[in-house]
Amino acid sequence: MRDELVYPDVFMPTRSDAELHAAGAARSGLSCADLVKKFESLGNDCEFGFLQRRCGAEPLGLFRFSNPSHEVILRAIQADFEGFGDDAYVELDQQQPRREWIVVDPVNGLRQHTFMWEGDKEEREIQEQQLTRFKFCVG
């Protein structure tokens, strides 16, 4: 199993964690983690999720590491998220040498990172875990 946190190389900050946290606290009066937890990622890429992770926050956001268009988000809100993620499944990302399990929701046009890799767990276990996560997030 992978223990280290995952960051794209281009996201690695040049300042130390202590400097980042001190700068955030000085401007907002909140810790870096508390500040980024006040926002919800609406997807379109993973950068905000990586920022939250870098600040020490790991909120369970529905779109945190996914790519929904604004149409997908609006449709989900208008339907009160009814049935959202019901047809989701996991598949291996074929674009990486060490393949990551990706959640795919073909009905809503959503793809989402799991940060679980081929060989970490069985596909059935990852599928069950991700569907449970979807149901928890949509309430």
Sequence and secondary structure as in RCSB ss.txt:
>XXXX:A:sequence
MRDELVYPDVFMPTRSDAELHAAGAARSGLSCADLVKKFESLGNDCEFGFLQRRCGAEPLGLFRFSNPSHEVILR
AIQADFEGFGDDAYVELDQQQPRREWIVVDPVNGLRQHTFMWEGDKEEREIQEQQLTRFKFCVG
>XXXX:A:secstr
   S    GGG  SS HHHHHHHHHHHHSS HHHHHTTS    SSSHHHHHHHHTT     TTTTB   HHHHHH
HHHTTTTTTTTT EEEE TTSSS EEEEEETTTTEEEEEEEEBTTB HHHHHHHHHHHHHHHH 
